[in-house]
Structure formats: C-alpha cells, structure tokens
Amino acid sequence: MSQTSDIEILVLYYSRSGATARMARHVARGIEEVKHCSARVRTVPPVSATCEAVAADIPADGPPYATLEDLRECQGLALGSPTRFGNMAAPLKYFLDQSSGLWLAGALAGKPAGVFTSTGTQHGGQETTLLSMIIPLLHHGMLITGIPYTEPALSETTSGGTPYGASHVAGTQGNNPLTDHERTLCHALGRRLARTALALVRGIKE
Ligand SMILES: Cc1cc2nc3c(=O)[nH]c(=O)nc-3n(C[C@H](O)[C@H](O)[C@H](O)COP(=O)(O)O)c2cc1C
C-alpha cells in the first residue's frame, strides 16, 4: 500500500488473451480516482490438466500472482474472469477454492466486492458468469456492490455492462477494444468499491 493510501482494493483477475486484463486496468483506474484509495493488481496462474505441469513462481509479464495474504490484507475486492461456458474460469475458481482458511476466520466478511468479465460474444453468458463469481464471495460474507443504473452508461450501452458487474464483448477474435461505455462502467465499478470500502473503514473506526 502506498504511504498516502488508507484503503487498498485487490483487483484479482485471470486472463488468457488479455481482454480481462485490459478491464482490470480500468477498474484499477476507477479505484485510484478516489482519494486515499489504491489498487493492488494481482493475477493467478493457469491450471493444467497435466499433473506434472507446474507454473513458474513469477509470471513472465504483468502483475504478480495473488496470495491468500492479498485477500486478507485488502479492504475490498474486484474479481475478474473471462467467461468460460457461461461460468468463471477454472484458474480463478481454483484460487478461491484454497480460501477456506479465510472463510473459517471470517477474514473477508463485511468487505465490499465487485466482479467483471469478458466474453467472446454479446449473449454468451456475461450475467451467468458474473453471478457465478458472486456466489463464493457471498459465502465469504462480502458485500456485493454491483453497478447502479444511476450510471447513465448502463442504460446507454449496446455492448457490455450489467448491474451485476462490468463486462466487455471482446469478439470472437478477442481483439475488440473496450467501448467507451464498457470503460466507463469499469471505472464506475472501481470507484464504487473504493468509496464503499472507505466509508466502511472510516465508519468502523469512528
Ligand atoms: C474454454 C473457453 C470457453 C469459453 N466460453 C465462452 C462462453 O461461454 N461465452 C462466450 O461468449 N465466450 C466464451 N469464450 C471466449 C472468452 O470468454 C473470451 O475470449 C474472453 O474475452 C477471453 O478473455 P481473456 O482475453 O481475458 O482471456 C470461451 C473461451 C474459452 C477458451
């Protein structure tokens, strides 16, 4: 956490071909628009069906791999995954499946959380993926922020963007840039998480 930040939000994502990673950067920007708040960006390694395949400890590029301490230390969570058959990607689910110690300790209970996803196609399961990501976070007792319709982009978008979380239609080749609306809603998700975490932490202290 930087010296001047009271609040750190973990932006935790998996991305194989870069679309969810691009969203993560915009969510982080939204977080850092809020005074006293910063983003801690982390990813997770791929999982392999080959038992012997072991990923390097440090990714070749991009942010470091997340540890459970990242989850424990942060005051809020933005969780991002590509849509895989209408569901969260296995590497992210695998990471969350290791968090039962945090669940037993109630370490995430009461912290705000939001979700984001990228799909190949417009109607390929964004909402189902976002809801699948919310379920384990509810088990952890996290407070789901979503995106409110007071954000005009939510009503105006003709691509991604849902009240359940931010989303992006990357296209079947995966190379669509984020639309202005999609980007705006990533920022909105980050800002809302940061503001909520700040209000909760300050409220508890007082
Ligand atoms: C195994 C697999 C399953 C997928 N399932 C879906 C799907 O159900 N709906 C969809 O629209 N796109 C699906 N896709 C496409 C990805 O969601 C899409 O390319 C996404 O933008 C990838 O994000 P990334 O660039 O962060 O890896 C799938 C891709 C893979 C590899």
The ligand as a Gaussian input file, in Angstrom:
#p B3LYP/6-31G(d) Opt

LIG

0 1
 C      -12.868000     -22.779000     -22.873000
 C      -13.494000     -21.475000     -23.284000
 C      -14.843000     -21.276000     -23.085000
 C      -15.438000     -20.075000     -23.474000
 N      -16.768000     -19.914000     -23.256000
 C      -17.365000     -18.770000     -23.688000
 C      -18.759000     -18.568000     -23.474000
 O      -19.450000     -19.364000     -22.849000
 N      -19.308000     -17.444000     -23.973000
 C      -18.586000     -16.500000     -24.677000
 O      -19.143000     -15.512000     -25.147000
 N      -17.247000     -16.638000     -24.834000
 C      -16.633000     -17.749000     -24.349000
 N      -15.281000     -17.905000     -24.509000
 C      -14.487000     -16.777000     -25.043000
 C      -13.860000     -15.935000     -23.908000
 O      -14.766000     -15.672000     -22.872000
 C      -13.386000     -14.594000     -24.449000
 O      -12.476000     -14.809000     -25.491000
 C      -12.782000     -13.705000     -23.396000
 O      -12.782000     -12.391000     -23.872000
 C      -11.356000     -14.140000     -23.047000
 O      -10.847000     -13.270000     -22.049000
 P       -9.263000     -13.066000     -21.888000
 O       -8.793000     -12.334000     -23.135000
 O       -9.151000     -12.218000     -20.671000
 O       -8.638000     -14.415000     -21.751000
 C      -14.670000     -19.066000     -24.097000
 C      -13.286000     -19.281000     -24.290000
 C      -12.702000     -20.475000     -23.885000
 C      -11.217000     -20.680000     -24.122000

